């Protein structure tokens, strides 16, 4: 017996089950992708930033300090 026959040809009860199953799979897929994206971007609190992120942060801090010095001069 084919899987599509099992899901779609046994009345409304099985269609409702299929709908719930599809929604659950979609929800699980979206949540998993979101977690993987957070891990990739290292936005989770328990993950240390990458070294290149640290250098970018340092450059931004130095830039802000330079802007503050310029505004203090005027």
PQR file of N, CA, C, O and H, with PARSE charges and radii, in Angstrom:
ATOM      1  N   UNK A   1       0.844  -1.181   0.000 -0.4000 1.5000
ATOM      2  CA  UNK A   1       0.000   0.000   0.000 -0.0000 2.0000
ATOM      3  C   UNK A   1       0.894   1.251   0.000  0.5500 1.7000
ATOM      4  O   UNK A   1       1.867   1.339   0.748 -0.5500 1.4000
ATOM      5  N   UNK A   2       0.540   2.189  -0.841 -0.4000 1.5000
ATOM      6  CA  UNK A   2       1.333   3.407  -0.935 -0.0000 2.0000
ATOM      7  C   UNK A   2       1.032   4.345   0.228  0.5500 1.7000
ATOM      8  O   UNK A   2      -0.052   4.315   0.810 -0.5500 1.4000
ATOM      9  H   UNK A   2      -0.251   2.117  -1.448  0.4000 1.0000
ATOM     10  N   UNK A   3       2.006   5.167   0.546 -0.4000 1.5000
ATOM     11  CA  UNK A   3       1.849   6.098   1.658 -0.0000 2.0000
ATOM     12  C   UNK A   3       0.767   7.135   1.364  0.5500 1.7000
ATOM     13  O   UNK A   3       0.005   7.505   2.257 -0.5500 1.4000
ATOM     14  H   UNK A   3       2.887   5.192   0.073  0.4000 1.0000
ATOM     15  N   UNK A   4       0.697   7.606   0.118 -0.4000 1.5000
ATOM     16  CA  UNK A   4      -0.333   8.587  -0.227 -0.0000 2.0000
ATOM     17  C   UNK A   4      -1.726   7.976  -0.091  0.5500 1.7000
ATOM     18  O   UNK A   4      -2.663   8.658   0.325 -0.5500 1.4000
ATOM     19  H   UNK A   4       1.317   7.305  -0.607  0.4000 1.0000
ATOM     20  N   UNK A   5      -1.869   6.702  -0.437 -0.4000 1.5000
ATOM     21  CA  UNK A   5      -3.156   6.023  -0.282 -0.0000 2.0000
ATOM     22  C   UNK A   5      -3.512   5.923   1.195  0.5500 1.7000
ATOM     23  O   UNK A   5      -4.666   6.122   1.577 -0.5500 1.4000
ATOM     24  H   UNK A   5      -1.109   6.148  -0.776  0.4000 1.0000
ATOM     25  N   UNK A   6      -2.538   5.621   2.007 -0.4000 1.5000
ATOM     26  CA  UNK A   6      -2.771   5.513   3.445 -0.0000 2.0000
ATOM     27  C   UNK A   6      -3.221   6.845   4.026  0.5500 1.7000
ATOM     28  O   UNK A   6      -4.112   6.877   4.876 -0.5500 1.4000
ATOM     29  H   UNK A   6      -1.601   5.460   1.697  0.4000 1.0000
ATOM     30  N   UNK A   7      -2.622   7.943   3.583 -0.4000 1.5000
ATOM     31  CA  UNK A   7      -2.950   9.247   4.150 -0.0000 2.0000
ATOM     32  C   UNK A   7      -4.255   9.833   3.621  0.5500 1.7000
ATOM     33  O   UNK A   7      -5.013  10.432   4.383 -0.5500 1.4000
ATOM     34  H   UNK A   7      -1.899   7.918   2.893  0.4000 1.0000
ATOM     35  N   UNK A   8      -4.523   9.672   2.344 -0.4000 1.5000
ATOM     36  CA  UNK A   8      -5.597  10.459   1.739 -0.0000 2.0000
ATOM     37  C   UNK A   8      -6.868   9.687   1.402  0.5500 1.7000
ATOM     38  O   UNK A   8      -7.878  10.316   1.086 -0.5500 1.4000
ATOM     39  H   UNK A   8      -3.907   9.185   1.725  0.4000 1.0000
ATOM     40  N   UNK A   9      -6.868   8.385   1.453 -0.4000 1.5000
ATOM     41  CA  UNK A   9      -8.042   7.647   0.993 -0.0000 2.0000
ATOM     42  C   UNK A   9      -8.850   6.994   2.097  0.5500 1.7000
ATOM     43  O   UNK A   9      -9.737   6.194   1.800 -0.5500 1.4000
ATOM     44  H   UNK A   9      -6.047   7.875   1.710  0.4000 1.0000
ATOM     45  N   UNK A  10      -8.583   7.297   3.347 -0.4000 1.5000
ATOM     46  CA  UNK A  10      -9.320   6.655   4.424 -0.0000 2.0000
ATOM     47  C   UNK A  10     -10.204   7.618   5.193  0.5500 1.7000
ATOM     48  O   UNK A  10     -10.456   7.399   6.377 -0.5500 1.4000
ATOM     49  H   UNK A  10      -7.862   7.947   3.588  0.4000 1.0000
ATOM     50  N   UNK A  11     -10.673   8.656   4.569 -0.4000 1.5000
ATOM     51  CA  UNK A  11     -11.647   9.544   5.201 -0.0000 2.0000
ATOM     52  C   UNK A  11     -11.017  10.738   5.895  0.5500 1.7000
ATOM     53  O   UNK A  11      -9.805  10.950   5.863 -0.5500 1.4000
ATOM     54  H   UNK A  11     -10.469   8.834   3.607  0.4000 1.0000
ATOM     55  N   UNK A  12     -11.901  11.514   6.528 -0.4000 1.5000
ATOM     56  CA  UNK A  12     -11.495  12.785   7.122 -0.0000 2.0000
ATOM     57  C   UNK A  12     -10.558  12.613   8.308  0.5500 1.7000
ATOM     58  O   UNK A  12      -9.707  13.468   8.551 -0.5500 1.4000
ATOM     59  H   UNK A  12     -12.886  11.342   6.554  0.4000 1.0000
ATOM     60  N   UNK A  13     -10.704  11.517   9.049 -0.4000 1.5000
ATOM     61  CA  UNK A  13      -9.871  11.334  10.234 -0.0000 2.0000
ATOM     62  C   UNK A  13      -8.394  11.250   9.847  0.5500 1.7000
ATOM     63  O   UNK A  13      -7.540  11.862  10.488 -0.5500 1.4000
ATOM     64  H   UNK A  13     -11.395  10.823   8.851  0.4000 1.0000
ATOM     65  N   UNK A  14      -8.110  10.498   8.807 -0.4000 1.5000
ATOM     66  CA  UNK A  14      -6.721  10.380   8.378 -0.0000 2.0000
ATOM     67  C   UNK A  14      -6.224  11.664   7.726  0.5500 1.7000
ATOM     68  O   UNK A  14      -5.040  11.989   7.827 -0.5500 1.4000
ATOM     69  H   UNK A  14      -8.804  10.001   8.286  0.4000 1.0000
ATOM     70  N   UNK A  15      -7.095  12.386   7.071 -0.4000 1.5000
ATOM     71  CA  UNK A  15      -6.685  13.672   6.496 -0.0000 2.0000
ATOM     72  C   UNK A  15      -6.327  14.656   7.607  0.5500 1.7000
ATOM     73  O   UNK A  15      -5.359  15.406   7.489 -0.5500 1.4000
ATOM     74  H   UNK A  15      -8.056  12.123   6.989  0.4000 1.0000
ATOM     75  N   UNK A  16      -7.105  14.650   8.678 -0.4000 1.5000
ATOM     76  CA  UNK A  16      -6.807  15.519   9.810 -0.0000 2.0000
ATOM     77  C   UNK A  16      -5.469  15.137  10.430  0.5500 1.7000
ATOM     78  O   UNK A  16      -4.678  16.006  10.797 -0.5500 1.4000
ATOM     79  H   UNK A  16      -7.892  14.040   8.774  0.4000 1.0000
ATOM     80  N   UNK A  17      -5.218  13.841  10.545 -0.4000 1.5000
ATOM     81  CA  UNK A  17      -3.936  13.374  11.065 -0.0000 2.0000
ATOM     82  C   UNK A  17      -2.798  13.818  10.152  0.5500 1.7000
ATOM     83  O   UNK A  17      -1.750  14.253  10.630 -0.5500 1.4000
ATOM     84  H   UNK A  17      -5.861  13.135  10.247  0.4000 1.0000
ATOM     85  N   UNK A  18      -2.998  13.710   8.860 -0.4000 1.5000
ATOM     86  CA  UNK A  18      -1.970  14.121   7.897 -0.0000 2.0000
ATOM     87  C   UNK A  18      -1.709  15.620   8.006  0.5500 1.7000
ATOM     88  O   UNK A  18      -0.562  16.063   7.943 -0.5500 1.4000
ATOM     89  H   UNK A  18      -3.849  13.357   8.471  0.4000 1.0000
ATOM     90  N   UNK A  19      -2.768  16.390   8.169 -0.4000 1.5000
ATOM     91  CA  UNK A  19      -2.622  17.839   8.306 -0.0000 2.0000
ATOM     92  C   UNK A  19      -1.822  18.170   9.563  0.5500 1.7000
ATOM     93  O   UNK A  19      -0.909  18.995   9.523 -0.5500 1.4000
ATOM     94  H   UNK A  19      -3.699  16.030   8.220  0.4000 1.0000
ATOM     95  N   UNK A  20      -2.164  17.528  10.676 -0.4000 1.5000
ATOM     96  CA  UNK A  20      -1.425  17.774  11.922 -0.0000 2.0000
ATOM     97  C   UNK A  20       0.029  17.345  11.788  0.5500 1.7000
ATOM     98  O   UNK A  20       0.931  18.020  12.284 -0.5500 1.4000
ATOM     99  H   UNK A  20      -2.905  16.858  10.709  0.4000 1.0000
ATOM    100  N   UNK A  21       0.251  16.227  11.120 -0.4000 1.5000
ATOM    101  CA  UNK A  21       1.614  15.744  10.926 -0.0000 2.0000
ATOM    102  C   UNK A  21       2.428  16.721  10.077  0.5500 1.7000
ATOM    103  O   UNK A  21       3.581  17.013  10.394 -0.5500 1.4000
ATOM    104  H   UNK A  21      -0.482  15.678  10.717  0.4000 1.0000
ATOM    105  N   UNK A  22       1.832  17.220   9.012 -0.4000 1.5000
ATOM    106  CA  UNK A  22       2.531  18.173   8.140 -0.0000 2.0000
ATOM    107  C   UNK A  22       2.844  19.473   8.885  0.5500 1.7000
ATOM    108  O   UNK A  22       3.932  20.027   8.734 -0.5500 1.4000
ATOM    109  H   UNK A  22       0.895  16.983   8.754  0.4000 1.0000
ATOM    110  N   UNK A  23       1.901  19.955   9.682 -0.4000 1.5000
ATOM    111  CA  UNK A  23       2.127  21.179  10.453 -0.0000 2.0000
ATOM    112  C   UNK A  23       3.239  20.955  11.468  0.5500 1.7000
ATOM    113  O   UNK A  23       4.090  21.825  11.653 -0.5500 1.4000
ATOM    114  H   UNK A  23       1.017  19.505   9.805  0.4000 1.0000
ATOM    115  N   UNK A  24       3.243  19.800  12.127 -0.4000 1.5000
ATOM    116  CA  UNK A  24       4.293  19.498  13.094 -0.0000 2.0000
ATOM    117  C   UNK A  24       5.659  19.439  12.416  0.5500 1.7000
ATOM    118  O   UNK A  24       6.634  19.988  12.929 -0.5500 1.4000
ATOM    119  H   UNK A  24       2.552  19.093  11.977  0.4000 1.0000
ATOM    120  N   UNK A  25       5.730  18.776  11.268 -0.4000 1.5000
ATOM    121  CA  UNK A  25       7.004  18.673  10.545 -0.0000 2.0000
ATOM    122  C   UNK A  25       7.475  20.061  10.111  0.5500 1.7000
ATOM    123  O   UNK A  25       8.659  20.377  10.227 -0.5500 1.4000
ATOM    124  H   UNK A  25       4.938  18.330  10.851  0.4000 1.0000
ATOM    125  N   UNK A  26       6.563  20.882   9.616 -0.4000 1.5000
ATOM    126  CA  UNK A  26       6.915  22.238   9.204 -0.0000 2.0000
ATOM    127  C   UNK A  26       7.400  23.061  10.399  0.5500 1.7000
ATOM    128  O   UNK A  26       8.406  23.765  10.302 -0.5500 1.4000
ATOM    129  H   UNK A  26       5.601  20.625   9.521  0.4000 1.0000
ATOM    130  N   UNK A  27       6.692  22.974  11.515 -0.4000 1.5000
ATOM    131  CA  UNK A  27       7.090  23.691  12.723 -0.0000 2.0000
ATOM    132  C   UNK A  27       8.461  23.228  13.199  0.5500 1.7000
ATOM    133  O   UNK A  27       9.310  24.054  13.535 -0.5500 1.4000
ATOM    134  H   UNK A  27       5.875  22.402  11.594  0.4000 1.0000
ATOM    135  N   UNK A  28       8.686  21.925  13.232 -0.4000 1.5000
ATOM    136  CA  UNK A  28       9.965  21.368  13.660 -0.0000 2.0000
ATOM    137  C   UNK A  28      11.087  21.829  12.727  0.5500 1.7000
ATOM    138  O   UNK A  28      12.183  22.157  13.183 -0.5500 1.4000
ATOM    139  H   UNK A  28       7.996  21.254  12.959  0.4000 1.0000
ATOM    140  N   UNK A  29      10.809  21.852  11.424 -0.4000 1.5000
ATOM    141  CA  UNK A  29      11.790  22.284  10.429 -0.0000 2.0000
ATOM    142  C   UNK A  29      12.171  23.749  10.642  0.5500 1.7000
ATOM    143  O   UNK A  29      13.352  24.093  10.601 -0.5500 1.4000
ATOM    144  H   UNK A  29       9.919  21.585  11.055  0.4000 1.0000
ATOM    145  N   UNK A  30      11.179  24.613  10.868 -0.4000 1.5000
ATOM    146  CA  UNK A  30      11.441  26.039  11.055 -0.0000 2.0000
ATOM    147  C   UNK A  30      12.230  26.269  12.342  0.5500 1.7000
ATOM    148  O   UNK A  30      13.185  27.046  12.356 -0.5500 1.4000
ATOM    149  H   UNK A  30      10.219  24.333  10.901  0.4000 1.0000
ATOM    150  N   UNK A  31      11.836  25.595  13.422 -0.4000 1.5000
ATOM    151  CA  UNK A  31      12.545  25.758  14.695 -0.0000 2.0000
ATOM    152  C   UNK A  31      13.981  25.272  14.566  0.5500 1.7000
ATOM    153  O   UNK A  31      14.904  25.919  15.061 -0.5500 1.4000
ATOM    154  H   UNK A  31      11.061  24.963  13.411  0.4000 1.0000
ATOM    155  N   UNK A  32      14.174  24.141  13.907 -0.4000 1.5000
ATOM    156  CA  UNK A  32      15.524  23.607  13.726 -0.0000 2.0000
ATOM    157  C   UNK A  32      16.381  24.565  12.905  0.5500 1.7000
ATOM    158  O   UNK A  32      17.534  24.819  13.253 -0.5500 1.4000
ATOM    159  H   UNK A  32      13.424  23.615  13.506  0.4000 1.0000
ATOM    160  N   UNK A  33      15.831  25.094  11.826 -0.4000 1.5000
ATOM    161  CA  UNK A  33      16.586  26.052  11.014 -0.0000 2.0000
ATOM    162  C   UNK A  33      16.938  27.303  11.811  0.5500 1.7000
ATOM    163  O   UNK A  33      18.039  27.838  11.681 -0.5500 1.4000
ATOM    164  H   UNK A  33      14.894  24.887  11.543  0.4000 1.0000
ATOM    165  N   UNK A  34      16.002  27.767  12.635 -0.4000 1.5000
ATOM    166  CA  UNK A  34      16.258  28.958  13.431 -0.0000 2.0000
ATOM    167  C   UNK A  34      17.390  28.705  14.431  0.5500 1.7000
ATOM    168  O   UNK A  34      18.268  29.551  14.596 -0.5500 1.4000
ATOM    169  H   UNK A  34      15.108  27.332  12.740  0.4000 1.0000
ATOM    170  N   UNK A  35      17.375  27.576  15.081 -0.4000 1.5000
ATOM    171  CA  UNK A  35      18.436  27.247  16.040 -0.0000 2.0000
ATOM    172  C   UNK A  35      19.779  27.122  15.327  0.5500 1.7000
ATOM    173  O   UNK A  35      20.798  27.601  15.825 -0.5500 1.4000
ATOM    174  H   UNK A  35      16.662  26.888  14.947  0.4000 1.0000
ATOM    175  N   UNK A  36      19.779  26.477  14.161 -0.4000 1.5000
ATOM    176  CA  UNK A  36      21.028  26.353  13.416 -0.0000 2.0000
ATOM    177  C   UNK A  36      21.552  27.714  12.975  0.5500 1.7000
ATOM    178  O   UNK A  36      22.761  27.948  12.980 -0.5500 1.4000
ATOM    179  H   UNK A  36      18.951  26.088  13.757  0.4000 1.0000
ATOM    180  N   UNK A  37      20.649  28.606  12.594 -0.4000 1.5000
ATOM    181  CA  UNK A  37      21.066  29.953  12.211 -0.0000 2.0000
ATOM    182  C   UNK A  37      21.652  30.704  13.406  0.5500 1.7000
ATOM    183  O   UNK A  37      22.655  31.404  13.270 -0.5500 1.4000
ATOM    184  H   UNK A  37      19.668  28.415  12.590  0.4000 1.0000
ATOM    185  N   UNK A  38      21.029  30.558  14.572 -0.4000 1.5000
ATOM    186  CA  UNK A  38      21.571  31.203  15.766 -0.0000 2.0000
ATOM    187  C   UNK A  38      22.948  30.659  16.105  0.5500 1.7000
ATOM    188  O   UNK A  38      23.840  31.414  16.491 -0.5500 1.4000
ATOM    189  H   UNK A  38      20.214  29.989  14.682  0.4000 1.0000
ATOM    190  N   UNK A  39      23.123  29.358  15.964 -0.4000 1.5000
ATOM    191  CA  UNK A  39      24.427  28.762  16.237 -0.0000 2.0000
ATOM    192  C   UNK A  39      25.451  29.274  15.224  0.5500 1.7000
ATOM    193  O   UNK A  39      26.586  29.579  15.588 -0.5500 1.4000
ATOM    194  H   UNK A  39      22.398  28.745  15.651  0.4000 1.0000
ATOM    195  N   UNK A  40      25.055  29.368  13.960 -0.4000 1.5000
ATOM    196  CA  UNK A  40      25.973  29.850  12.932 -0.0000 2.0000
ATOM    197  C   UNK A  40      26.387  31.297  13.203  0.5500 1.7000
ATOM    198  O   UNK A  40      27.554  31.658  13.050 -0.5500 1.4000
ATOM    199  H   UNK A  40      24.133  29.120  13.664  0.4000 1.0000
ATOM    200  N   UNK A  41      25.424  32.117  13.606 -0.4000 1.5000
ATOM    201  CA  UNK A  41      25.722  33.522  13.872 -0.0000 2.0000
ATOM    202  C   UNK A  41      26.315  33.738  15.257  0.5500 1.7000
ATOM    203  O   UNK A  41      26.762  34.841  15.570 -0.5500 1.4000
ATOM    204  H   UNK A  41      24.476  31.824  13.731  0.4000 1.0000
ATOM    205  N   UNK A  42      26.326  32.716  16.078 -0.4000 1.5000
ATOM    206  CA  UNK A  42      26.852  32.766  17.452 -0.0000 2.0000
ATOM    207  C   UNK A  42      26.112  33.800  18.291  0.5500 1.7000
ATOM    208  O   UNK A  42      26.732  34.540  19.055 -0.5500 1.4000
ATOM    209  H   UNK A  42      25.962  31.820  15.824  0.4000 1.0000
ATOM    210  N   UNK A  43      24.798  33.854  18.154 -0.4000 1.5000
ATOM    211  CA  UNK A  43      23.998  34.779  18.954 -0.0000 2.0000
ATOM    212  C   UNK A  43      23.528  34.164  20.264  0.5500 1.7000
ATOM    213  O   UNK A  43      22.917  34.850  21.084 -0.5500 1.4000
ATOM    214  H   UNK A  43      24.294  33.253  17.534  0.4000 1.0000
ATOM    215  N   UNK A  44      23.801  32.893  20.471 -0.4000 1.5000
ATOM    216  CA  UNK A  44      23.389  32.275  21.722 -0.0000 2.0000
ATOM    217  C   UNK A  44      24.344  32.701  22.832  0.5500 1.7000
ATOM    218  O   UNK A  44      25.546  32.840  22.605 -0.5500 1.4000
ATOM    219  H   UNK A  44      24.297  32.335  19.805  0.4000 1.0000
ATOM    220  N   UNK A  45      23.808  32.908  24.028 -0.4000 1.5000
ATOM    221  CA  UNK A  45      24.608  33.464  25.118 -0.0000 2.0000
ATOM    222  C   UNK A  45      25.752  32.551  25.528  0.5500 1.7000
ATOM    223  O   UNK A  45      26.811  33.034  25.927 -0.5500 1.4000
ATOM    224  H   UNK A  45      22.832  32.795  24.212  0.4000 1.0000
ATOM    225  N   UNK A  46      25.559  31.245  25.438 -0.4000 1.5000
ATOM    226  CA  UNK A  46      26.571  30.320  25.937 -0.0000 2.0000
ATOM    227  C   UNK A  46      27.688  30.072  24.936  0.5500 1.7000
ATOM    228  O   UNK A  46      28.631  29.337  25.229 -0.5500 1.4000
ATOM    229  H   UNK A  46      24.698  30.853  25.113  0.4000 1.0000
ATOM    230  N   UNK A  47      27.595  30.678  23.757 -0.4000 1.5000
ATOM    231  CA  UNK A  47      28.643  30.468  22.759 -0.0000 2.0000
ATOM    232  C   UNK A  47      29.535  31.702  22.688  0.5500 1.7000
ATOM    233  O   UNK A  47      29.032  32.813  22.528 -0.5500 1.4000
ATOM    234  H   UNK A  47      26.830  31.275  23.518  0.4000 1.0000
ATOM    235  N   UNK A  48      30.831  31.530  22.802 -0.4000 1.5000
ATOM    236  CA  UNK A  48      31.722  32.689  22.690 -0.0000 2.0000
ATOM    237  C   UNK A  48      31.739  33.221  21.257  0.5500 1.7000
ATOM    238  O   UNK A  48      31.541  32.455  20.314 -0.5500 1.4000
ATOM    239  H   UNK A  48      31.241  30.627  22.931  0.4000 1.0000
ATOM    240  N   UNK A  49      31.972  34.511  21.084 -0.4000 1.5000
ATOM    241  CA  UNK A  49      32.042  35.048  19.723 -0.0000 2.0000
ATOM    242  C   UNK A  49      33.281  34.551  18.995  0.5500 1.7000
ATOM    243  O   UNK A  49      34.277  34.170  19.610 -0.5500 1.4000
ATOM    244  H   UNK A  49      32.133  35.134  21.850  0.4000 1.0000
ATOM    245  N   UNK A  50      33.198  34.564  17.700 -0.4000 1.5000
ATOM    246  CA  UNK A  50      34.344  34.163  16.885 -0.0000 2.0000
ATOM    247  C   UNK A  50      35.436  35.226  16.974  0.5500 1.7000
ATOM    248  O   UNK A  50      35.152  36.381  17.293 -0.5500 1.4000
ATOM    249  H   UNK A  50      32.389  34.874  17.200  0.4000 1.0000
ATOM    250  N   UNK A  51      36.676  34.847  16.696 -0.4000 1.5000
ATOM    251  CA  UNK A  51      37.754  35.854  16.721 -0.0000 2.0000
ATOM    252  C   UNK A  51      37.525  36.997  15.736  0.5500 1.7000
ATOM    253  O   UNK A  51      37.839  38.146  16.048 -0.5500 1.4000
ATOM    254  H   UNK A  51      36.907  33.909  16.436  0.4000 1.0000
ATOM    255  N   UNK A  52      36.984  36.704  14.551 -0.4000 1.5000
ATOM    256  CA  UNK A  52      36.737  37.790  13.595 -0.0000 2.0000
ATOM    257  C   UNK A  52      35.637  38.714  14.093  0.5500 1.7000
ATOM    258  O   UNK A  52      35.654  39.909  13.797 -0.5500 1.4000
ATOM    259  H   UNK A  52      36.729  35.771  14.297  0.4000 1.0000
ATOM    260  N   UNK A  53      34.666  38.171  14.856 -0.4000 1.5000
ATOM    261  CA  UNK A  53      33.647  39.026  15.452 -0.0000 2.0000
ATOM    262  C   UNK A  53      34.270  39.952  16.493  0.5500 1.7000
ATOM    263  O   UNK A  53      33.885  41.116  16.609 -0.5500 1.4000
ATOM    264  H   UNK A  53      34.652  37.200  15.096  0.4000 1.0000
ATOM    265  N   UNK A  54      35.230  39.429  17.244 -0.4000 1.5000
ATOM    266  CA  UNK A  54      35.902  40.253  18.253 -0.0000 2.0000
ATOM    267  C   UNK A  54      36.659  41.404  17.604  0.5500 1.7000
ATOM    268  O   UNK A  54      36.650  42.524  18.114 -0.5500 1.4000
ATOM    269  H   UNK A  54      35.543  38.483  17.150  0.4000 1.0000
ATOM    270  N   UNK A  55      37.314  41.127  16.474 -0.4000 1.5000
ATOM    271  CA  UNK A  55      38.052  42.201  15.806 -0.0000 2.0000
ATOM    272  C   UNK A  55      37.091  43.251  15.255  0.5500 1.7000
ATOM    273  O   UNK A  55      37.395  44.444  15.286 -0.5500 1.4000
ATOM    274  H   UNK A  55      37.321  40.217  16.060  0.4000 1.0000
ATOM    275  N   UNK A  56      35.939  42.821  14.752 -0.4000 1.5000
ATOM    276  CA  UNK A  56      34.955  43.781  14.263 -0.0000 2.0000
ATOM    277  C   UNK A  56      34.411  44.627  15.406  0.5500 1.7000
ATOM    278  O   UNK A  56      34.191  45.828  15.249 -0.5500 1.4000
ATOM    279  H   UNK A  56      35.693  41.852  14.726  0.4000 1.0000
ATOM    280  N   UNK A  57      34.197  43.995  16.557 -0.4000 1.5000
ATOM    281  CA  UNK A  57      33.718  44.737  17.719 -0.0000 2.0000
ATOM    282  C   UNK A  57      34.759  45.765  18.151  0.5500 1.7000
ATOM    283  O   UNK A  57      34.417  46.900  18.484 -0.5500 1.4000
ATOM    284  H   UNK A  57      34.376  43.019  16.684  0.4000 1.0000
ATOM    285  N   UNK A  58      36.016  45.369  18.144 -0.4000 1.5000
ATOM    286  CA  UNK A  58      37.096  46.287  18.534 -0.0000 2.0000
ATOM    287  C   UNK A  58      37.170  47.472  17.569  0.5500 1.7000
ATOM    288  O   UNK A  58      37.348  48.612  18.000 -0.5500 1.4000
ATOM    289  H   UNK A  58      36.294  44.447  17.874  0.4000 1.0000
ATOM    290  N   UNK A  59      37.037  47.211  16.275 -0.4000 1.5000
ATOM    291  CA  UNK A  59      37.060  48.291  15.279 -0.0000 2.0000
ATOM    292  C   UNK A  59      35.890  49.237  15.506  0.5500 1.7000
ATOM    293  O   UNK A  59      36.051  50.455  15.424 -0.5500 1.4000
ATOM    294  H   UNK A  59      36.893  46.286  15.925  0.4000 1.0000
ATOM    295  N   UNK A  60      34.706  48.683  15.794 -0.4000 1.5000
ATOM    296  CA  UNK A  60      33.547  49.538  16.047 -0.0000 2.0000
ATOM    297  C   UNK A  60      33.752  50.384  17.298  0.5500 1.7000
ATOM    298  O   UNK A  60      33.383  51.558  17.319 -0.5500 1.4000
ATOM    299  H   UNK A  60      34.575  47.694  15.861  0.4000 1.0000
ATOM    300  N   UNK A  61      34.343  49.793  18.351 -0.4000 1.5000
ATOM    301  CA  UNK A  61      34.600  50.558  19.567 -0.0000 2.0000
ATOM    302  C   UNK A  61      35.584  51.694  19.301  0.5500 1.7000
ATOM    303  O   UNK A  61      35.391  52.812  19.778 -0.5500 1.4000
ATOM    304  H   UNK A  61      34.643  48.839  18.335  0.4000 1.0000
ATOM    305  N   UNK A  62      36.633  51.407  18.545 -0.4000 1.5000
ATOM    306  CA  UNK A  62      37.607  52.451  18.225 -0.0000 2.0000
ATOM    307  C   UNK A  62      36.983  53.546  17.375  0.5500 1.7000
ATOM    308  O   UNK A  62      37.283  54.725  17.561 -0.5500 1.4000
ATOM    309  H   UNK A  62      36.790  50.499  18.158  0.4000 1.0000
ATOM    310  N   UNK A  63      36.116  53.164  16.441 -0.4000 1.5000
ATOM    311  CA  UNK A  63      35.430  54.150  15.600 -0.0000 2.0000
ATOM    312  C   UNK A  63      34.542  55.043  16.449  0.5500 1.7000
ATOM    313  O   UNK A  63      34.525  56.261  16.271 -0.5500 1.4000
ATOM    314  H   UNK A  63      35.872  52.207  16.289  0.4000 1.0000
ATOM    315  N   UNK A  64      33.798  54.432  17.380 -0.4000 1.5000
ATOM    316  CA  UNK A  64      32.942  55.238  18.249 -0.0000 2.0000
ATOM    317  C   UNK A  64      33.766  56.164  19.134  0.5500 1.7000
ATOM    318  O   UNK A  64      33.378  57.309  19.366 -0.5500 1.4000
ATOM    319  H   UNK A  64      33.812  53.443  17.524  0.4000 1.0000
ATOM    320  N   UNK A  65      34.889  55.681  19.625 -0.4000 1.5000
ATOM    321  CA  UNK A  65      35.753  56.539  20.434 -0.0000 2.0000
ATOM    322  C   UNK A  65      36.274  57.711  19.609  0.5500 1.7000
ATOM    323  O   UNK A  65      36.334  58.839  20.100 -0.5500 1.4000
ATOM    324  H   UNK A  65      35.204  54.751  19.436  0.4000 1.0000
ATOM    325  N   UNK A  66      36.650  57.449  18.362 -0.4000 1.5000
ATOM    326  CA  UNK A  66      37.139  58.523  17.493 -0.0000 2.0000
ATOM    327  C   UNK A  66      36.032  59.539  17.228  0.5500 1.7000
ATOM    328  O   UNK A  66      36.294  60.742  17.211 -0.5500 1.4000
ATOM    329  H   UNK A  66      36.601  56.533  17.963  0.4000 1.0000
ATOM    330  N   UNK A  67      34.807  59.078  17.022 -0.4000 1.5000
ATOM    331  CA  UNK A  67      33.692  60.008  16.796 -0.0000 2.0000
ATOM    332  C   UNK A  67      33.426  60.835  18.044  0.5500 1.7000
ATOM    333  O   UNK A  67      33.135  62.028  17.950 -0.5500 1.4000
ATOM    334  H   UNK A  67      34.594  58.101  17.036  0.4000 1.0000
ATOM    335  N   UNK A  68      33.525  60.210  19.210 -0.4000 1.5000
ATOM    336  CA  UNK A  68      33.318  60.959  20.455 -0.0000 2.0000
ATOM    337  C   UNK A  68      34.394  62.013  20.643  0.5500 1.7000
ATOM    338  O   UNK A  68      34.105  63.115  21.110 -0.5500 1.4000
ATOM    339  H   UNK A  68      33.762  59.242  19.287  0.4000 1.0000
ATOM    340  N   UNK A  69      35.618  61.694  20.289 -0.4000 1.5000
ATOM    341  CA  UNK A  69      36.707  62.668  20.397 -0.0000 2.0000
ATOM    342  C   UNK A  69      36.460  63.827  19.438  0.5500 1.7000
ATOM    343  O   UNK A  69      36.679  64.986  19.793 -0.5500 1.4000
ATOM    344  H   UNK A  69      35.853  60.799  19.909  0.4000 1.0000
ATOM    345  N   UNK A  70      36.004  63.520  18.219 -0.4000 1.5000
ATOM    346  CA  UNK A  70      35.736  64.580  17.245 -0.0000 2.0000
ATOM    347  C   UNK A  70      34.613  65.487  17.732  0.5500 1.7000
ATOM    348  O   UNK A  70      34.699  66.706  17.584 -0.5500 1.4000
ATOM    349  H   UNK A  70      35.826  62.579  17.930  0.4000 1.0000
ATOM    350  N   UNK A  71      33.571  64.915  18.304 -0.4000 1.5000
ATOM    351  CA  UNK A  71      32.468  65.760  18.775 -0.0000 2.0000
ATOM    352  C   UNK A  71      32.880  66.574  19.991  0.5500 1.7000
ATOM    353  O   UNK A  71      32.362  67.670  20.204 -0.5500 1.4000
ATOM    354  H   UNK A  71      33.501  63.925  18.424  0.4000 1.0000
ATOM    355  N   UNK A  72      33.806  66.054  20.791 -0.4000 1.5000
ATOM    356  CA  UNK A  72      34.287  66.823  21.940 -0.0000 2.0000
ATOM    357  C   UNK A  72      35.122  68.025  21.495  0.5500 1.7000
ATOM    358  O   UNK A  72      35.155  69.048  22.180 -0.5500 1.4000
ATOM    359  H   UNK A  72      34.227  65.163  20.617  0.4000 1.0000
ATOM    360  N   UNK A  73      35.790  67.903  20.356 -0.4000 1.5000
ATOM    361  CA  UNK A  73      36.626  69.004  19.874 -0.0000 2.0000
ATOM    362  C   UNK A  73      35.793  70.173  19.376  0.5500 1.7000
ATOM    363  O   UNK A  73      36.236  71.319  19.449 -0.5500 1.4000
ATOM    364  H   UNK A  73      35.763  67.073  19.800  0.4000 1.0000
ATOM    365  N   UNK A  74      34.595  69.906  18.870 -0.4000 1.5000
ATOM    366  CA  UNK A  74      33.786  70.988  18.309 -0.0000 2.0000
ATOM    367  C   UNK A  74      33.034  71.685  19.371  0.5500 1.7000
ATOM    368  O   UNK A  74      32.296  72.628  19.087 -0.5500 1.4000
ATOM    369  H   UNK A  74      34.235  68.975  18.811  0.4000 1.0000
TER
END
